Amino acid sequence: MYALHEDVNDPLILTTLEAWEDLEALEQHIKNEHVWKLVSDLRKMRESTEINV
């Protein structure tokens, strides 16, 4: 599950929430080539990133 949220005070701040069945499912997802392509493209557009698992 993915959910994209925009900050109520600053529309330039976006938060993406993801829910995975388990850690193994997340690890398999991260190994996909299309995920790495997306992550690479997003890195070009962001100022900062915070990842919490």
Phi, psi and omega in degrees: 000136174240143173219126180254130182233141176256135179300136182291337181259340183215104183294352177274353178260118180242143177235131176249126175252137178233143175236131181237149181303319178197176182297324179298319178297319177296315180298320177295318179300315183297334181283348183289138181300320182295332177291315179297323178296314180297315179300318179298316179294319180293326180300330180288340186255355188252156173270321182207165179219142172229126180242128177234130179246000000 
